[in-house]
Amino acid sequence: MLERLTSTCEGEDCDRALDDEHLMLAMETESGTRRAYECDCGAVTITVVREQ
């Protein structure tokens, strides 16, 4: 399947890469890890990673 995914901003006309410098919040639940990234453009992107 997909071996490596990267987080990118989903703000309008953006697409900047989001890394640990942009990570504002991480929360682990039974369903996986949720991360909130704030881009320099001001948009917030949420990712969910499931551990198998």
mmCIF file of the N, C-alpha and C atoms, coordinates in Angstrom:
data_MODEL
# 
_entry.id   MODEL 
# 
loop_
_atom_site.group_PDB 
_atom_site.id 
_atom_site.type_symbol 
_atom_site.label_atom_id 
_atom_site.label_alt_id 
_atom_site.label_comp_id 
_atom_site.label_asym_id 
_atom_site.label_entity_id 
_atom_site.label_seq_id 
_atom_site.pdbx_PDB_ins_code 
_atom_site.Cartn_x 
_atom_site.Cartn_y 
_atom_site.Cartn_z 
_atom_site.occupancy 
_atom_site.B_iso_or_equiv 
_atom_site.pdbx_formal_charge 
_atom_site.auth_seq_id 
_atom_site.auth_comp_id 
_atom_site.auth_asym_id 
_atom_site.auth_atom_id 
_atom_site.pdbx_PDB_model_num 
ATOM 1   N N  . MET A 1 1  ? 0.844  -1.175 0.000  1.00 0.00 ? 1  MET A N  1 
ATOM 2   C CA . MET A 1 1  ? 0.000  0.000  0.000  1.00 0.00 ? 1  MET A CA 1 
ATOM 3   C C  . MET A 1 1  ? 0.892  1.241  0.000  1.00 0.00 ? 1  MET A C  1 
ATOM 4   N N  . LEU A 1 2  ? 0.472  2.291  0.649  1.00 0.00 ? 2  LEU A N  1 
ATOM 5   C CA . LEU A 1 2  ? 1.271  3.513  0.695  1.00 0.00 ? 2  LEU A CA 1 
ATOM 6   C C  . LEU A 1 2  ? 2.333  3.384  1.773  1.00 0.00 ? 2  LEU A C  1 
ATOM 7   N N  . GLU A 1 3  ? 3.566  3.625  1.410  1.00 0.00 ? 3  GLU A N  1 
ATOM 8   C CA . GLU A 1 3  ? 4.663  3.455  2.354  1.00 0.00 ? 3  GLU A CA 1 
ATOM 9   C C  . GLU A 1 3  ? 4.951  4.712  3.153  1.00 0.00 ? 3  GLU A C  1 
ATOM 10  N N  . ARG A 1 4  ? 4.803  5.873  2.524  1.00 0.00 ? 4  ARG A N  1 
ATOM 11  C CA . ARG A 1 4  ? 5.142  7.110  3.226  1.00 0.00 ? 4  ARG A CA 1 
ATOM 12  C C  . ARG A 1 4  ? 4.187  8.220  2.801  1.00 0.00 ? 4  ARG A C  1 
ATOM 13  N N  . LEU A 1 5  ? 3.491  8.767  3.767  1.00 0.00 ? 5  LEU A N  1 
ATOM 14  C CA . LEU A 1 5  ? 2.597  9.899  3.522  1.00 0.00 ? 5  LEU A CA 1 
ATOM 15  C C  . LEU A 1 5  ? 3.172  11.125 4.205  1.00 0.00 ? 5  LEU A C  1 
ATOM 16  N N  . THR A 1 6  ? 2.939  12.276 3.643  1.00 0.00 ? 6  THR A N  1 
ATOM 17  C CA . THR A 1 6  ? 3.367  13.514 4.283  1.00 0.00 ? 6  THR A CA 1 
ATOM 18  C C  . THR A 1 6  ? 2.146  14.383 4.538  1.00 0.00 ? 6  THR A C  1 
ATOM 19  N N  . SER A 1 7  ? 2.217  15.179 5.583  1.00 0.00 ? 7  SER A N  1 
ATOM 20  C CA . SER A 1 7  ? 1.130  16.109 5.901  1.00 0.00 ? 7  SER A CA 1 
ATOM 21  C C  . SER A 1 7  ? 1.363  17.403 5.140  1.00 0.00 ? 7  SER A C  1 
ATOM 22  N N  . THR A 1 8  ? 0.329  17.856 4.452  1.00 0.00 ? 8  THR A N  1 
ATOM 23  C CA . THR A 1 8  ? 0.407  19.130 3.747  1.00 0.00 ? 8  THR A CA 1 
ATOM 24  C C  . THR A 1 8  ? -0.807 19.971 4.096  1.00 0.00 ? 8  THR A C  1 
ATOM 25  N N  . CYS A 1 9  ? -0.634 21.267 4.039  1.00 0.00 ? 9  CYS A N  1 
ATOM 26  C CA . CYS A 1 9  ? -1.712 22.200 4.360  1.00 0.00 ? 9  CYS A CA 1 
ATOM 27  C C  . CYS A 1 9  ? -2.828 22.065 3.330  1.00 0.00 ? 9  CYS A C  1 
ATOM 28  N N  . GLU A 1 10 ? -4.054 22.114 3.815  1.00 0.00 ? 10 GLU A N  1 
ATOM 29  C CA . GLU A 1 10 ? -5.204 22.056 2.921  1.00 0.00 ? 10 GLU A CA 1 
ATOM 30  C C  . GLU A 1 10 ? -5.880 23.415 2.793  1.00 0.00 ? 10 GLU A C  1 
ATOM 31  N N  . GLY A 1 11 ? -5.184 24.464 3.209  1.00 0.00 ? 11 GLY A N  1 
ATOM 32  C CA . GLY A 1 11 ? -5.719 25.809 3.063  1.00 0.00 ? 11 GLY A CA 1 
ATOM 33  C C  . GLY A 1 11 ? -5.826 26.188 1.590  1.00 0.00 ? 11 GLY A C  1 
ATOM 34  N N  . GLU A 1 12 ? -6.697 27.130 1.306  1.00 0.00 ? 12 GLU A N  1 
ATOM 35  C CA . GLU A 1 12 ? -6.914 27.563 -0.072 1.00 0.00 ? 12 GLU A CA 1 
ATOM 36  C C  . GLU A 1 12 ? -5.616 28.076 -0.687 1.00 0.00 ? 12 GLU A C  1 
ATOM 37  N N  . ASP A 1 13 ? -5.241 27.518 -1.838 1.00 0.00 ? 13 ASP A N  1 
ATOM 38  C CA . ASP A 1 13 ? -4.025 27.898 -2.574 1.00 0.00 ? 13 ASP A CA 1 
ATOM 39  C C  . ASP A 1 13 ? -2.756 27.745 -1.743 1.00 0.00 ? 13 ASP A C  1 
ATOM 40  N N  . CYS A 1 14 ? -2.700 26.755 -0.855 1.00 0.00 ? 14 CYS A N  1 
ATOM 41  C CA . CYS A 1 14 ? -1.497 26.560 -0.044 1.00 0.00 ? 14 CYS A CA 1 
ATOM 42  C C  . CYS A 1 14 ? -0.780 25.280 -0.491 1.00 0.00 ? 14 CYS A C  1 
ATOM 43  N N  . ASP A 1 15 ? -0.691 24.258 0.226  1.00 0.00 ? 15 ASP A N  1 
ATOM 44  C CA . ASP A 1 15 ? 0.020  23.001 -0.048 1.00 0.00 ? 15 ASP A CA 1 
ATOM 45  C C  . ASP A 1 15 ? 1.401  22.964 0.587  1.00 0.00 ? 15 ASP A C  1 
ATOM 46  N N  . ARG A 1 16 ? 1.659  23.815 1.573  1.00 0.00 ? 16 ARG A N  1 
ATOM 47  C CA . ARG A 1 16 ? 2.943  23.749 2.279  1.00 0.00 ? 16 ARG A CA 1 
ATOM 48  C C  . ARG A 1 16 ? 3.040  22.443 3.056  1.00 0.00 ? 16 ARG A C  1 
ATOM 49  N N  . ALA A 1 17 ? 4.258  21.946 3.196  1.00 0.00 ? 17 ALA A N  1 
ATOM 50  C CA . ALA A 1 17 ? 4.495  20.757 4.015  1.00 0.00 ? 17 ALA A CA 1 
ATOM 51  C C  . ALA A 1 17 ? 4.338  21.130 5.485  1.00 0.00 ? 17 ALA A C  1 
ATOM 52  N N  . LEU A 1 18 ? 3.709  20.240 6.259  1.00 0.00 ? 18 LEU A N  1 
ATOM 53  C CA . LEU A 1 18 ? 3.519  20.462 7.691  1.00 0.00 ? 18 LEU A CA 1 
ATOM 54  C C  . LEU A 1 18 ? 4.398  19.468 8.442  1.00 0.00 ? 18 LEU A C  1 
ATOM 55  N N  . ASP A 1 19 ? 5.248  19.983 9.337  1.00 0.00 ? 19 ASP A N  1 
ATOM 56  C CA . ASP A 1 19 ? 6.156  19.127 10.088 1.00 0.00 ? 19 ASP A CA 1 
ATOM 57  C C  . ASP A 1 19 ? 5.981  19.379 11.579 1.00 0.00 ? 19 ASP A C  1 
ATOM 58  N N  . ASP A 1 20 ? 6.880  18.848 12.393 1.00 0.00 ? 20 ASP A N  1 
ATOM 59  C CA . ASP A 1 20 ? 6.761  18.991 13.844 1.00 0.00 ? 20 ASP A CA 1 
ATOM 60  C C  . ASP A 1 20 ? 6.774  20.450 14.297 1.00 0.00 ? 20 ASP A C  1 
ATOM 61  N N  . GLU A 1 21 ? 7.388  21.325 13.521 1.00 0.00 ? 21 GLU A N  1 
ATOM 62  C CA . GLU A 1 21 ? 7.406  22.755 13.853 1.00 0.00 ? 21 GLU A CA 1 
ATOM 63  C C  . GLU A 1 21 ? 5.991  23.341 13.844 1.00 0.00 ? 21 GLU A C  1 
ATOM 64  N N  . HIS A 1 22 ? 5.117  22.779 13.022 1.00 0.00 ? 22 HIS A N  1 
ATOM 65  C CA . HIS A 1 22 ? 3.742  23.264 12.887 1.00 0.00 ? 22 HIS A CA 1 
ATOM 66  C C  . HIS A 1 22 ? 2.740  22.497 13.747 1.00 0.00 ? 22 HIS A C  1 
ATOM 67  N N  . LEU A 1 23 ? 3.207  21.442 14.434 1.00 0.00 ? 23 LEU A N  1 
ATOM 68  C CA . LEU A 1 23 ? 2.331  20.621 15.271 1.00 0.00 ? 23 LEU A CA 1 
ATOM 69  C C  . LEU A 1 23 ? 1.912  21.403 16.513 1.00 0.00 ? 23 LEU A C  1 
ATOM 70  N N  . MET A 1 24 ? 0.607  21.576 16.696 1.00 0.00 ? 24 MET A N  1 
ATOM 71  C CA . MET A 1 24 ? 0.093  22.336 17.832 1.00 0.00 ? 24 MET A CA 1 
ATOM 72  C C  . MET A 1 24 ? -0.524 21.447 18.903 1.00 0.00 ? 24 MET A C  1 
ATOM 73  N N  . LEU A 1 25 ? -1.040 20.278 18.503 1.00 0.00 ? 25 LEU A N  1 
ATOM 74  C CA . LEU A 1 25 ? -1.734 19.411 19.451 1.00 0.00 ? 25 LEU A CA 1 
ATOM 75  C C  . LEU A 1 25 ? -1.710 17.977 18.944 1.00 0.00 ? 25 LEU A C  1 
ATOM 76  N N  . ALA A 1 26 ? -1.433 17.039 19.853 1.00 0.00 ? 26 ALA A N  1 
ATOM 77  C CA . ALA A 1 26 ? -1.512 15.613 19.522 1.00 0.00 ? 26 ALA A CA 1 
ATOM 78  C C  . ALA A 1 26 ? -2.301 14.933 20.626 1.00 0.00 ? 26 ALA A C  1 
ATOM 79  N N  . MET A 1 27 ? -3.217 14.043 20.234 1.00 0.00 ? 27 MET A N  1 
ATOM 80  C CA . MET A 1 27 ? -4.064 13.354 21.202 1.00 0.00 ? 27 MET A CA 1 
ATOM 81  C C  . MET A 1 27 ? -4.191 11.898 20.786 1.00 0.00 ? 27 MET A C  1 
ATOM 82  N N  . GLU A 1 28 ? -3.924 10.992 21.722 1.00 0.00 ? 28 GLU A N  1 
ATOM 83  C CA . GLU A 1 28 ? -4.044 9.566  21.441 1.00 0.00 ? 28 GLU A CA 1 
ATOM 84  C C  . GLU A 1 28 ? -5.334 9.029  22.035 1.00 0.00 ? 28 GLU A C  1 
ATOM 85  N N  . THR A 1 29 ? -6.062 8.252  21.228 1.00 0.00 ? 29 THR A N  1 
ATOM 86  C CA . THR A 1 29 ? -7.286 7.590  21.671 1.00 0.00 ? 29 THR A CA 1 
ATOM 87  C C  . THR A 1 29 ? -7.207 6.130  21.235 1.00 0.00 ? 29 THR A C  1 
ATOM 88  N N  . GLU A 1 30 ? -8.219 5.359  21.581 1.00 0.00 ? 30 GLU A N  1 
ATOM 89  C CA . GLU A 1 30 ? -8.264 3.964  21.143 1.00 0.00 ? 30 GLU A CA 1 
ATOM 90  C C  . GLU A 1 30 ? -8.321 3.850  19.622 1.00 0.00 ? 30 GLU A C  1 
ATOM 91  N N  . SER A 1 31 ? -8.834 4.871  18.965 1.00 0.00 ? 31 SER A N  1 
ATOM 92  C CA . SER A 1 31 ? -8.990 4.854  17.508 1.00 0.00 ? 31 SER A CA 1 
ATOM 93  C C  . SER A 1 31 ? -7.734 5.277  16.763 1.00 0.00 ? 31 SER A C  1 
ATOM 94  N N  . GLY A 1 32 ? -6.770 5.862  17.458 1.00 0.00 ? 32 GLY A N  1 
ATOM 95  C CA . GLY A 1 32 ? -5.540 6.304  16.807 1.00 0.00 ? 32 GLY A CA 1 
ATOM 96  C C  . GLY A 1 32 ? -5.067 7.634  17.353 1.00 0.00 ? 32 GLY A C  1 
ATOM 97  N N  . THR A 1 33 ? -4.094 8.214  16.688 1.00 0.00 ? 33 THR A N  1 
ATOM 98  C CA . THR A 1 33 ? -3.519 9.490  17.103 1.00 0.00 ? 33 THR A CA 1 
ATOM 99  C C  . THR A 1 33 ? -4.039 10.597 16.201 1.00 0.00 ? 33 THR A C  1 
ATOM 100 N N  . ARG A 1 34 ? -4.556 11.646 16.813 1.00 0.00 ? 34 ARG A N  1 
ATOM 101 C CA . ARG A 1 34 ? -5.026 12.815 16.077 1.00 0.00 ? 34 ARG A CA 1 
ATOM 102 C C  . ARG A 1 34 ? -4.013 13.932 16.281 1.00 0.00 ? 34 ARG A C  1 
ATOM 103 N N  . ARG A 1 35 ? -3.671 14.599 15.189 1.00 0.00 ? 35 ARG A N  1 
ATOM 104 C CA . ARG A 1 35 ? -2.707 15.696 15.258 1.00 0.00 ? 35 ARG A CA 1 
ATOM 105 C C  . ARG A 1 35 ? -3.299 16.924 14.581 1.00 0.00 ? 35 ARG A C  1 
ATOM 106 N N  . ALA A 1 36 ? -3.100 18.075 15.210 1.00 0.00 ? 36 ALA A N  1 
ATOM 107 C CA . ALA A 1 36 ? -3.548 19.343 14.640 1.00 0.00 ? 36 ALA A CA 1 
ATOM 108 C C  . ALA A 1 36 ? -2.318 20.176 14.291 1.00 0.00 ? 36 ALA A C  1 
ATOM 109 N N  . TYR A 1 37 ? -2.236 20.588 13.044 1.00 0.00 ? 37 TYR A N  1 
ATOM 110 C CA . TYR A 1 37 ? -1.128 21.401 12.554 1.00 0.00 ? 37 TYR A CA 1 
ATOM 111 C C  . TYR A 1 37 ? -1.658 22.775 12.174 1.00 0.00 ? 37 TYR A C  1 
ATOM 112 N N  . GLU A 1 38 ? -0.917 23.827 12.530 1.00 0.00 ? 38 GLU A N  1 
ATOM 113 C CA . GLU A 1 38 ? -1.281 25.183 12.108 1.00 0.00 ? 38 GLU A CA 1 
ATOM 114 C C  . GLU A 1 38 ? -0.229 25.675 11.124 1.00 0.00 ? 38 GLU A C  1 
ATOM 115 N N  . CYS A 1 39 ? -0.668 25.967 9.918  1.00 0.00 ? 39 CYS A N  1 
ATOM 116 C CA . CYS A 1 39 ? 0.218  26.415 8.850  1.00 0.00 ? 39 CYS A CA 1 
ATOM 117 C C  . CYS A 1 39 ? 0.521  27.908 8.997  1.00 0.00 ? 39 CYS A C  1 
ATOM 118 N N  . ASP A 1 40 ? 1.588  28.346 8.355  1.00 0.00 ? 40 ASP A N  1 
ATOM 119 C CA . ASP A 1 40 ? 1.926  29.769 8.351  1.00 0.00 ? 40 ASP A CA 1 
ATOM 120 C C  . ASP A 1 40 ? 0.831  30.608 7.696  1.00 0.00 ? 40 ASP A C  1 
ATOM 121 N N  . CYS A 1 41 ? 0.003  29.993 6.833  1.00 0.00 ? 41 CYS A N  1 
ATOM 122 C CA . CYS A 1 41 ? -1.084 30.727 6.176  1.00 0.00 ? 41 CYS A CA 1 
ATOM 123 C C  . CYS A 1 41 ? -2.279 30.917 7.111  1.00 0.00 ? 41 CYS A C  1 
ATOM 124 N N  . GLY A 1 42 ? -2.266 30.232 8.286  1.00 0.00 ? 42 GLY A N  1 
ATOM 125 C CA . GLY A 1 42 ? -3.347 30.370 9.254  1.00 0.00 ? 42 GLY A CA 1 
ATOM 126 C C  . GLY A 1 42 ? -4.332 29.211 9.262  1.00 0.00 ? 42 GLY A C  1 
ATOM 127 N N  . ALA A 1 43 ? -4.269 28.338 8.274  1.00 0.00 ? 43 ALA A N  1 
ATOM 128 C CA . ALA A 1 43 ? -5.178 27.188 8.213  1.00 0.00 ? 43 ALA A CA 1 
ATOM 129 C C  . ALA A 1 43 ? -4.751 26.115 9.215  1.00 0.00 ? 43 ALA A C  1 
ATOM 130 N N  . VAL A 1 44 ? -5.725 25.362 9.708  1.00 0.00 ? 44 VAL A N  1 
ATOM 131 C CA . VAL A 1 44 ? -5.463 24.247 10.615 1.00 0.00 ? 44 VAL A CA 1 
ATOM 132 C C  . VAL A 1 44 ? -5.834 22.957 9.889  1.00 0.00 ? 44 VAL A C  1 
ATOM 133 N N  . THR A 1 45 ? -4.930 21.990 9.923  1.00 0.00 ? 45 THR A N  1 
ATOM 134 C CA . THR A 1 45 ? -5.143 20.688 9.285  1.00 0.00 ? 45 THR A CA 1 
ATOM 135 C C  . THR A 1 45 ? -5.095 19.612 10.356 1.00 0.00 ? 45 THR A C  1 
ATOM 136 N N  . ILE A 1 46 ? -6.079 18.714 10.348 1.00 0.00 ? 46 ILE A N  1 
ATOM 137 C CA . ILE A 1 46 ? -6.159 17.615 11.313 1.00 0.00 ? 46 ILE A CA 1 
ATOM 138 C C  . ILE A 1 46 ? -5.831 16.310 10.593 1.00 0.00 ? 46 ILE A C  1 
ATOM 139 N N  . THR A 1 47 ? -4.976 15.497 11.201 1.00 0.00 ? 47 THR A N  1 
ATOM 140 C CA . THR A 1 47 ? -4.676 14.173 10.659 1.00 0.00 ? 47 THR A CA 1 
ATOM 141 C C  . THR A 1 47 ? -5.027 13.118 11.697 1.00 0.00 ? 47 THR A C  1 
ATOM 142 N N  . VAL A 1 48 ? -5.344 11.911 11.224 1.00 0.00 ? 48 VAL A N  1 
ATOM 143 C CA . VAL A 1 48 ? -5.629 10.778 12.109 1.00 0.00 ? 48 VAL A CA 1 
ATOM 144 C C  . VAL A 1 48 ? -4.777 9.605  11.640 1.00 0.00 ? 48 VAL A C  1 
ATOM 145 N N  . VAL A 1 49 ? -4.037 9.010  12.573 1.00 0.00 ? 49 VAL A N  1 
ATOM 146 C CA . VAL A 1 49 ? -3.194 7.857  12.266 1.00 0.00 ? 49 VAL A CA 1 
ATOM 147 C C  . VAL A 1 49 ? -3.670 6.695  13.115 1.00 0.00 ? 49 VAL A C  1 
ATOM 148 N N  . ARG A 1 50 ? -4.017 5.598  12.466 1.00 0.00 ? 50 ARG A N  1 
ATOM 149 C CA . ARG A 1 50 ? -4.442 4.392  13.183 1.00 0.00 ? 50 ARG A CA 1 
ATOM 150 C C  . ARG A 1 50 ? -3.268 3.442  13.303 1.00 0.00 ? 50 ARG A C  1 
ATOM 151 N N  . GLU A 1 51 ? -3.045 2.942  14.494 1.00 0.00 ? 51 GLU A N  1 
ATOM 152 C CA . GLU A 1 51 ? -2.029 1.922  14.719 1.00 0.00 ? 51 GLU A CA 1 
ATOM 153 C C  . GLU A 1 51 ? -2.692 0.570  14.545 1.00 0.00 ? 51 GLU A C  1 
ATOM 154 N N  . GLN A 1 52 ? -2.056 -0.329 13.827 1.00 0.00 ? 52 GLN A N  1 
ATOM 155 C CA . GLN A 1 52 ? -2.655 -1.647 13.603 1.00 0.00 ? 52 GLN A CA 1 
ATOM 156 C C  . GLN A 1 52 ? -1.940 -2.700 14.381 1.00 0.00 ? 52 GLN A C  1 
# 
